[in-house]
């Protein structure tokens, strides 16, 4: 009996670190490094995976879609359907409700309409004027759209950062403190210490154990990789380029080469309007180059803040030169690119979008970005009329394939966010958008983490 008791006690003691590691713990400071910009713009423009992850620490949309597809209120206290054709969003305060309504309305600003306004198209009035009533937003739908809640979870629909808009708030340069009154619940960590650096700096900080989380790492065995939903297209204006331009670029560009040699990973080639995460990519035969014609001059605009886009733009410049095109490269701010794209004021443009993690809402954003807003009223209602989620997804994929030739966007590649965490960082997961849920992470005690898993 004494031996059995002793063995039972030994097993209990041996399992204590495991139990401690699995039990969330409040407190502590997590040190993280990232290869993103030191300052982030407004949510509708901060849409690279890195920027969305960093801005998501300070401001969130009304909800989050978990990796399993469930919708969780974040900034909102509740999302409910009092009627099948109405959605009620309840916020923590009237000020927050007003901020969200203004952010959504600003997406349809005549000066610079955002492609993400397509997420609000199923609302009456196409979401051009969203108003709050006290702490609630009462949203009436123009047609059935069961995926509205998931659409509203997109990071671009977050309000501008404020002291109460995110799970953390700024408390000094590079320091964020937990928000005790965050509607979803107080983050486990007390604070985050963020360091902005480059790729070499990330490696140095990680190998010297100065940080516990790295954001923006290339894919590796110990890397957590988010869904590749940041899709980059070559947009073209049909009125300003030759009729055989699409054939010329499709024959010239090797998407595998782009992702292998010119684009930072995680990245995958994309040959369809929707990325592989939303639409499986079948084999695609590259067309023959069109007959050589007269020399042509075009201008290719790209995002000056993205080194990947510059590398891809230079590659396109070289490959189109072989087709008889002289391509002038024009770096632009992201705000200028979005404004020019909405007005059709360009010849060629690299256009990148953080697509929602569902085929239907993603198709809506792509059609908007491609200048085919006229198709939203034709394509979305039949998709929304399907009550089964799988049927809606299948219909959206079918329509994406069918509509591709009529949308002046040439798909190139899609990217995700790579990150890695030290063994003591527990509970860190990615949502369906491929972004980290930092408020759910906690620090395990040293004896529970084991201290392995990194150099």
Secondary structure, DSSP 8 states (H G I E B T S, - for coil): -HHHHHHHHHHHHHHHHHHHHHS-----EEEEEESS-SS---TTT--SHHHHHHHTTT---SEEE-TTS-EEESSEEEEEEEETTEEEEEESSHHHHHHHHHHHHHTT-SSS--GGGGGGTTBGGGGSS---BTTEEEEEBSS--TTHHHHTT-GGGS----TTSSSEEE-STTEEEE-TT-TT---SSSEEEEEE--HHHHHHHHHTT--SEEES----TT-EE----EEEEEEE-TTTS-TTHHHHHHHH--HHHIIIIIS-SSEEE--SSS-TTTS--------------S-EEEEEEEETT-HHHHHHHHHHHHHHHTTTEEEEEEEE-HHHHHHHHHHT--SEEEEEEE--SSHHHHHHHHHHHTT-GGGHHHHHHHHHT--SHHHHHHHHHHHHHHHGGGSSEEEEEEE--EEEE-TTEES--B-TTS-B-GGG-EE--HHHHTT-S--
